[in-house]
Amino acid sequence: MRENVFFEDKKKLSLMDYMNFDTEGRGNLGEEVPVAVYRLMEYSLREELIEQFGAEAQVEIFRKSGYRAGVYFAQHILDVSLELNEFVASLQARMQQLKMGVLRIEELDSETGTIILTVAEDADCSGLPLLGETVCNYDEGFISGVLSAYFKREYVAIEVDCWATGDRVCRFHVKPKE
């Protein structure tokens, strides 16, 4: 049996290393994974982080990892050189194609940079029972990362409505970081 040992001189791997995979590696099963499997990983990780580090640290870790993923997504999957309307349309199409959720812009204030957007049918919470708290911290980070990469300035997204709080879409207030 192989030991899982970390050696000090081992190359530090990055998100880019893990995203550079051979799609034929799942020749029989394909690239898609059911939402239940995604949630099993996400929420077991969430519980473990809360147990080890506390709820605030868990939220911060999910936001930061979502941010990292959002920046990667914008820079490697989207075209950040597009005009805003084309970029948003591309983001909407890719999110829907990858079954991440259905993104809609409700408001955009071009003077302040403030955006109110919704994501319906998202992988994180759509269909959850009423839990009494917003749970899409990873999505907060992801949206922040995508928009930060596009606008080339840091953005912060905060979820204000969530399926887990009784709403049927996740609503995010997004603004440039002060």
C-alpha positions as a Python dict, from the first residue, in 0.01 Angstrom:
ca = {
    (1, 'M'): (0, 0, 0),
    (2, 'R'): (132, 346, -93),
    (3, 'E'): (176, 599, 180),
    (4, 'N'): (40, 945, 118),
    (5, 'V'): (342, 1143, 230),
    (6, 'F'): (420, 1506, 163),
    (7, 'F'): (789, 1570, 105),
    (8, 'E'): (936, 1915, 167),
    (9, 'D'): (1104, 1919, -175),
    (10, 'K'): (789, 1811, -360),
    (11, 'K'): (669, 2051, -630),
    (12, 'K'): (386, 2271, -511),
    (13, 'L'): (91, 2200, -738),
    (14, 'S'): (-155, 2470, -841),
    (15, 'L'): (-513, 2479, -960),
    (16, 'M'): (-374, 2497, -1315),
    (17, 'D'): (-197, 2163, -1263),
    (18, 'Y'): (-516, 1992, -1152),
    (19, 'M'): (-727, 2148, -1429),
    (20, 'N'): (-487, 2018, -1694),
    (21, 'F'): (-638, 1669, -1715),
    (22, 'D'): (-704, 1417, -1988),
    (23, 'T'): (-1079, 1405, -2053),
    (24, 'E'): (-1037, 1044, -2170),
    (25, 'G'): (-956, 952, -1810),
    (26, 'R'): (-1330, 903, -1761),
    (27, 'G'): (-1394, 738, -2097),
    (28, 'N'): (-1691, 539, -1969),
    (29, 'L'): (-1845, 780, -1720),
    (30, 'G'): (-1780, 1111, -1896),
    (31, 'E'): (-1715, 1453, -1749),
    (32, 'E'): (-2043, 1509, -1562),
    (33, 'V'): (-2099, 1434, -1195),
    (34, 'P'): (-2444, 1433, -1029),
    (35, 'V'): (-2534, 1722, -799),
    (36, 'A'): (-2568, 1474, -510),
    (37, 'V'): (-2202, 1375, -549),
    (38, 'Y'): (-2092, 1740, -567),
    (39, 'R'): (-2292, 1820, -253),
    (40, 'L'): (-2155, 1516, -72),
    (41, 'M'): (-1804, 1654, -122),
    (42, 'E'): (-1898, 2017, -56),
    (43, 'Y'): (-2100, 1967, 259),
    (44, 'S'): (-1877, 1700, 414),
    (45, 'L'): (-1583, 1936, 358),
    (46, 'R'): (-1791, 2218, 509),
    (47, 'E'): (-1867, 2012, 823),
    (48, 'E'): (-1503, 1908, 863),
    (49, 'L'): (-1379, 2266, 831),
    (50, 'I'): (-1634, 2387, 1087),
    (51, 'E'): (-1533, 2111, 1331),
    (52, 'Q'): (-1163, 2183, 1292),
    (53, 'F'): (-1155, 2561, 1251),
    (54, 'G'): (-1500, 2706, 1327),
    (55, 'A'): (-1783, 2841, 1114),
    (56, 'E'): (-1618, 3176, 1034),
    (57, 'A'): (-1305, 3008, 902),
    (58, 'Q'): (-1514, 2767, 694),
    (59, 'V'): (-1698, 3055, 529),
    (60, 'E'): (-1374, 3238, 460),
    (61, 'I'): (-1207, 2927, 314),
    (62, 'F'): (-1506, 2859, 87),
    (63, 'R'): (-1513, 3221, -30),
    (64, 'K'): (-1139, 3224, -99),
    (65, 'S'): (-1146, 2893, -285),
    (66, 'G'): (-1448, 3012, -485),
    (67, 'Y'): (-1261, 3333, -565),
    (68, 'R'): (-960, 3134, -687),
    (69, 'A'): (-1188, 2920, -905),
    (70, 'G'): (-1371, 3227, -1039),
    (71, 'V'): (-1048, 3396, -1145),
    (72, 'Y'): (-932, 3075, -1314),
    (73, 'F'): (-1271, 3032, -1483),
    (74, 'A'): (-1268, 3389, -1617),
    (75, 'Q'): (-909, 3376, -1737),
    (76, 'H'): (-907, 3024, -1887),
    (77, 'I'): (-1265, 2945, -1984),
    (78, 'L'): (-1411, 3285, -2068),
    (79, 'D'): (-1285, 3573, -2282),
    (80, 'V'): (-1223, 3872, -2053),
    (81, 'S'): (-1151, 4096, -2355),
    (82, 'L'): (-1519, 4100, -2459),
    (83, 'E'): (-1744, 4401, -2407),
    (84, 'L'): (-1952, 4373, -2089),
    (85, 'N'): (-2278, 4256, -2251),
    (86, 'E'): (-2095, 3991, -2454),
    (87, 'F'): (-1896, 3882, -2149),
    (88, 'V'): (-2211, 3843, -1938),
    (89, 'A'): (-2380, 3648, -2218),
    (90, 'S'): (-2075, 3422, -2243),
    (91, 'L'): (-2069, 3372, -1866),
    (92, 'Q'): (-2440, 3289, -1864),
    (93, 'A'): (-2401, 3040, -2148),
    (94, 'R'): (-2098, 2866, -1995),
    (95, 'M'): (-2258, 2842, -1650),
    (96, 'Q'): (-2568, 2688, -1803),
    (97, 'Q'): (-2369, 2459, -2032),
    (98, 'L'): (-2164, 2334, -1736),
    (99, 'K'): (-2484, 2303, -1529),
    (100, 'M'): (-2355, 2541, -1262),
    (101, 'G'): (-2671, 2752, -1258),
    (102, 'V'): (-2879, 3002, -1449),
    (103, 'L'): (-2731, 3352, -1407),
    (104, 'R'): (-2940, 3668, -1450),
    (105, 'I'): (-2835, 4029, -1399),
    (106, 'E'): (-3113, 4220, -1220),
    (107, 'E'): (-2940, 4556, -1182),
    (108, 'L'): (-2612, 4706, -1292),
    (109, 'D'): (-2505, 5054, -1186),
    (110, 'S'): (-2227, 5152, -1427),
    (111, 'E'): (-2131, 5454, -1214),
    (112, 'T'): (-2072, 5266, -888),
    (113, 'G'): (-2000, 4923, -1036),
    (114, 'T'): (-2268, 4770, -813),
    (115, 'I'): (-2445, 4463, -951),
    (116, 'I'): (-2740, 4263, -826),
    (117, 'L'): (-2757, 3920, -984),
    (118, 'T'): (-2934, 3591, -930),
    (119, 'V'): (-2836, 3233, -988),
    (120, 'A'): (-3120, 2983, -1020),
    (121, 'E'): (-3087, 2604, -1018),
    (122, 'D'): (-2739, 2632, -870),
    (123, 'A'): (-2545, 2323, -770),
    (124, 'D'): (-2494, 2438, -411),
    (125, 'C'): (-2843, 2485, -275),
    (126, 'S'): (-3132, 2450, -518),
    (127, 'G'): (-3379, 2208, -362),
    (128, 'L'): (-3236, 2219, -9),
    (129, 'P'): (-3480, 2235, 279),
    (130, 'L'): (-3522, 2556, 477),
    (131, 'L'): (-3200, 2578, 681),
    (132, 'G'): (-3227, 2935, 805),
    (133, 'E'): (-2896, 3055, 661),
    (134, 'T'): (-2740, 3132, 328),
    (135, 'V'): (-2502, 2854, 225),
    (136, 'C'): (-2350, 2963, -106),
    (137, 'N'): (-2020, 3099, 25),
    (138, 'Y'): (-1825, 2926, -251),
    (139, 'D'): (-2052, 3097, -506),
    (140, 'E'): (-1989, 3434, -337),
    (141, 'G'): (-1620, 3382, -396),
    (142, 'F'): (-1668, 3246, -747),
    (143, 'I'): (-1873, 3546, -858),
    (144, 'S'): (-1623, 3782, -693),
    (145, 'G'): (-1336, 3611, -872),
    (146, 'V'): (-1500, 3614, -1215),
    (147, 'L'): (-1591, 3982, -1191),
    (148, 'S'): (-1255, 4080, -1040),
    (149, 'A'): (-1074, 3912, -1329),
    (150, 'Y'): (-1302, 4079, -1584),
    (151, 'F'): (-1302, 4431, -1439),
    (152, 'K'): (-936, 4408, -1326),
    (153, 'R'): (-1026, 4535, -979),
    (154, 'E'): (-1140, 4343, -675),
    (155, 'Y'): (-1512, 4274, -639),
    (156, 'V'): (-1700, 4130, -342),
    (157, 'A'): (-2025, 3932, -371),
    (158, 'I'): (-2252, 3872, -73),
    (159, 'E'): (-2548, 3635, -92),
    (160, 'V'): (-2865, 3800, 39),
    (161, 'D'): (-3125, 3541, -69),
    (162, 'C'): (-3082, 3164, -87),
    (163, 'W'): (-3292, 2853, -142),
    (164, 'A'): (-3185, 2750, 210),
    (165, 'T'): (-3349, 3067, 350),
    (166, 'G'): (-3676, 3012, 166),
    (167, 'D'): (-3607, 3182, -168),
    (168, 'R'): (-3612, 3008, -504),
    (169, 'V'): (-3304, 3178, -644),
    (170, 'C'): (-2976, 3287, -492),
    (171, 'R'): (-2941, 3666, -505),
    (172, 'F'): (-2605, 3833, -471),
    (173, 'H'): (-2517, 4197, -412),
    (174, 'V'): (-2184, 4258, -580),
    (175, 'K'): (-1969, 4566, -558),
    (176, 'P'): (-1610, 4679, -598),
    (177, 'K'): (-1404, 4629, -283),
    (178, 'E'): (-1334, 4957, -109),
}
